[in-house]
Amino acid sequence: QVQLVESGGGLVQAGGSLRLSCAASGLTFSSYTMGWFRQAPGKEREFVGAINWSGGSIYYTDSVKGRFTISRDNVKNTVSLQMNSLKPEDAAVYYCAVRVGTTYDFWGRGTKVTVSA
């Protein structure tokens, strides 16, 4: 079955950086668009960005453009989220997900990012 495992979360000061990784198994990883989402306490889950199968198309929500970078390694079956210039409002649980067709059908359990002011 499809498994996604996120890692790399933690506590960072505002202005700092973190790199999240998502390891995928149970699927032909290189065939799928991968997405990153986040959910802060009391808020709905929010789309952060996505990368297509080849890495040739990458999308970001406006609030992270210029600060976050998504990349993937189709040999290692991993997708990463490099987060720079972190702000307190970036604090959330971050999830990776696999897009099947037009919907994200498989999700990891998430990794928590805490940003101190």
C-alpha positions as CSV (number, residue, x, y, z in Angstrom):
1,Q,0.0,0.0,0.0
2,V,1.0,3.6,-0.4
3,Q,3.0,5.0,2.5
4,L,4.2,8.6,2.9
5,V,6.4,9.5,5.9
6,E,7.3,13.1,6.6
7,S,10.3,14.1,8.6
8,G,12.3,17.2,9.4
9,G,9.9,19.2,11.5
10,G,10.9,20.9,14.7
11,L,11.3,24.2,16.5
12,V,13.0,27.1,14.7
13,Q,13.2,30.8,15.4
14,A,11.5,33.3,13.1
15,G,13.8,34.0,10.2
16,G,15.3,30.5,10.3
17,S,15.1,27.6,8.0
18,L,13.9,24.0,8.0
19,R,13.9,21.3,5.4
20,L,11.1,18.8,5.4
21,S,11.3,15.5,3.6
22,C,8.7,13.0,2.5
23,A,9.6,9.4,1.8
24,A,7.2,7.5,-0.4
25,S,6.7,3.8,-1.0
26,G,4.1,1.5,-2.5
27,L,3.7,3.5,-5.7
28,T,5.5,4.4,-8.9
29,F,6.6,7.6,-7.4
30,S,7.9,9.2,-10.6
31,S,4.5,9.0,-12.1
32,Y,2.7,11.3,-9.7
33,T,2.4,15.0,-8.7
34,M,3.3,15.4,-5.1
35,G,1.8,18.1,-2.9
36,W,2.6,19.8,0.4
37,F,-0.1,21.0,2.7
38,R,-0.2,22.4,6.2
39,Q,-2.7,22.8,9.0
40,A,-2.3,25.2,11.9
41,P,-4.3,24.7,15.1
42,G,-7.9,25.8,14.6
43,K,-7.5,26.4,10.9
44,E,-8.4,24.4,7.8
45,R,-5.7,22.5,5.9
46,E,-4.0,24.8,3.4
47,F,-2.3,24.0,0.1
48,V,1.4,25.0,0.3
49,G,2.7,23.8,-3.1
50,A,3.0,21.0,-5.5
51,I,5.6,19.5,-7.9
52,N,4.7,17.5,-11.0
53,W,6.2,14.1,-11.8
54,S,9.3,15.4,-13.5
55,G,9.9,18.4,-11.3
56,G,9.4,20.6,-14.3
57,S,6.3,22.3,-13.0
58,I,6.2,23.6,-9.4
59,Y,3.4,25.7,-7.8
60,Y,3.3,27.6,-4.6
61,T,0.6,29.4,-2.6
62,D,1.3,33.1,-2.6
63,S,2.2,33.3,1.1
64,V,5.3,31.1,0.6
65,K,6.5,32.2,-2.8
66,G,10.1,33.2,-2.7
67,R,10.7,31.5,0.7
68,F,9.8,27.9,0.2
69,T,11.2,25.5,-2.4
70,I,9.8,22.1,-3.4
71,S,12.1,19.5,-5.0
72,R,11.9,15.8,-5.7
73,D,14.3,12.9,-6.2
74,N,12.7,10.2,-8.3
75,V,15.5,7.8,-7.6
76,K,15.1,8.0,-3.8
77,N,11.4,8.4,-4.0
78,T,11.4,11.6,-1.9
79,V,10.0,15.0,-2.1
80,S,11.4,17.9,-0.1
81,L,10.2,21.3,1.2
82,Q,12.9,23.8,1.9
83,M,11.5,26.5,4.1
84,N,13.5,29.7,4.5
85,S,12.7,33.0,6.3
86,L,10.2,31.3,8.4
87,K,7.5,33.3,10.1
88,P,5.3,32.5,13.1
89,E,2.4,32.1,10.8
90,D,4.2,29.2,9.0
91,A,3.8,27.1,12.2
92,A,1.6,24.1,11.4
93,V,1.7,20.4,10.8
94,Y,3.0,19.8,7.3
95,Y,1.7,16.9,5.2
96,C,2.8,15.5,1.9
97,A,0.3,13.9,-0.4
98,V,0.0,12.1,-3.7
99,R,-2.2,13.5,-6.4
100,V,-4.1,10.9,-8.3
101,G,-5.9,12.5,-11.2
102,T,-7.4,15.7,-9.8
103,T,-7.4,14.8,-6.1
104,Y,-4.9,14.1,-3.4
105,D,-5.7,10.6,-2.4
106,F,-2.8,9.5,-0.2
107,W,-1.5,11.4,2.8
108,G,1.3,11.1,5.3
109,R,0.8,11.6,9.0
110,G,2.5,15.0,9.1
111,T,5.5,16.6,10.7
112,K,5.1,19.6,13.1
113,V,6.8,22.9,12.5
114,T,6.9,25.4,15.3
115,V,8.2,28.9,14.7
116,S,9.1,31.1,17.7
117,A,8.8,34.8,17.4
